[in-house]
Amino acid sequence: MSRENTSSVDMANGKKMAYFASQEKAALKSEIKRGGNEVVDQVVNARKAANLATAKAKAKKKAKMAKASRKKNKK
């Protein structure tokens, strides 16, 4: 509906409808352009934090088991 009716049928409101539709389309395009300019920094090591947390938990558990083993062997 953004183009004017060019058929042989006479439409009194064709130009008006085409104008409003093109204005609406232009508004949407400008909104998309404004929203797309935001720069999002890419996280290089995205999984590093998660892997580090699991490694720390594993090391802590291993140290606890080793301490319990040493304590058991002392008695």
C-alpha positions as a Markdown table, in Angstrom:
| # | Residue | x | y | z |
|---|---|---|---|---|
| 1 | Met | 0.0 | 0.0 | 0.0 |
| 2 | Ser | 3.0 | 2.3 | -0.1 |
| 3 | Arg | 2.6 | 3.0 | -3.8 |
| 4 | Glu | 0.0 | 5.1 | -5.4 |
| 5 | Asn | -2.7 | 3.2 | -7.3 |
| 6 | Thr | -1.9 | 3.4 | -11.0 |
| 7 | Ser | -4.6 | 1.2 | -12.3 |
| 8 | Ser | -7.5 | 2.4 | -14.4 |
| 9 | Val | -9.8 | 2.3 | -11.4 |
| 10 | Asp | -10.3 | 5.8 | -9.9 |
| 11 | Met | -9.4 | 5.9 | -6.2 |
| 12 | Ala | -9.9 | 9.2 | -4.5 |
| 13 | Asn | -7.9 | 8.3 | -1.4 |
| 14 | Gly | -5.1 | 6.4 | -3.2 |
| 15 | Lys | -2.5 | 9.2 | -2.8 |
| 16 | Lys | -3.4 | 9.8 | 0.8 |
| 17 | Met | -3.1 | 6.1 | 1.7 |
| 18 | Ala | 0.2 | 5.9 | -0.2 |
| 19 | Tyr | 1.6 | 8.9 | 1.7 |
| 20 | Phe | 0.7 | 7.6 | 5.1 |
| 21 | Ala | 2.0 | 4.2 | 4.4 |
| 22 | Ser | 5.3 | 5.6 | 3.1 |
| 23 | Gln | 5.6 | 7.7 | 6.2 |
| 24 | Glu | 5.0 | 4.7 | 8.4 |
| 25 | Lys | 7.6 | 2.7 | 6.5 |
| 26 | Ala | 10.1 | 5.5 | 6.8 |
| 27 | Ala | 9.6 | 5.7 | 10.6 |
| 28 | Leu | 10.2 | 2.0 | 11.0 |
| 29 | Lys | 13.4 | 2.2 | 8.9 |
| 30 | Ser | 14.8 | 5.1 | 10.9 |
| 31 | Glu | 14.0 | 3.2 | 14.1 |
| 32 | Ile | 15.9 | 0.1 | 12.9 |
| 33 | Lys | 18.9 | 2.2 | 11.9 |
| 34 | Arg | 19.1 | 3.9 | 15.2 |
| 35 | Gly | 18.9 | 0.6 | 17.1 |
| 36 | Gly | 21.5 | -1.1 | 15.0 |
| 37 | Asn | 24.3 | 1.3 | 15.7 |
| 38 | Glu | 24.9 | 0.0 | 19.2 |
| 39 | Val | 28.3 | -1.7 | 19.5 |
| 40 | Val | 28.3 | -4.8 | 21.6 |
| 41 | Asp | 31.7 | -5.9 | 22.8 |
| 42 | Gln | 32.4 | -9.5 | 22.1 |
| 43 | Val | 33.5 | -11.6 | 25.0 |
| 44 | Val | 36.6 | -13.4 | 23.9 |
| 45 | Asn | 36.8 | -15.9 | 26.6 |
| 46 | Ala | 33.1 | -16.4 | 27.3 |
| 47 | Arg | 33.4 | -19.8 | 28.9 |
| 48 | Lys | 36.6 | -19.1 | 30.8 |
| 49 | Ala | 34.8 | -17.9 | 33.9 |
| 50 | Ala | 32.5 | -20.9 | 34.0 |
| 51 | Asn | 35.4 | -23.3 | 33.4 |
| 52 | Leu | 37.4 | -21.6 | 36.1 |
| 53 | Ala | 34.6 | -21.9 | 38.6 |
| 54 | Thr | 34.2 | -25.6 | 38.0 |
| 55 | Ala | 38.0 | -26.1 | 38.1 |
| 56 | Lys | 38.2 | -24.3 | 41.5 |
| 57 | Ala | 35.4 | -26.4 | 42.9 |
| 58 | Lys | 37.1 | -29.6 | 41.7 |
| 59 | Ala | 40.4 | -28.6 | 43.2 |
| 60 | Lys | 38.8 | -27.7 | 46.5 |
| 61 | Lys | 37.1 | -31.0 | 46.7 |
| 62 | Lys | 40.3 | -32.8 | 45.8 |
| 63 | Ala | 42.2 | -31.0 | 48.5 |
| 64 | Lys | 39.6 | -31.8 | 51.0 |
| 65 | Met | 39.8 | -35.5 | 50.1 |
| 66 | Ala | 43.6 | -35.4 | 50.3 |
| 67 | Lys | 43.4 | -33.8 | 53.7 |
| 68 | Ala | 40.9 | -36.4 | 55.0 |
| 69 | Ser | 43.2 | -39.2 | 53.6 |
| 70 | Arg | 46.3 | -37.7 | 55.4 |
| 71 | Lys | 44.3 | -37.5 | 58.6 |
| 72 | Lys | 43.1 | -41.1 | 58.3 |
| 73 | Asn | 46.6 | -42.3 | 57.6 |
| 74 | Lys | 48.0 | -40.5 | 60.7 |
| 75 | Lys | 45.8 | -42.5 | 63.1 |
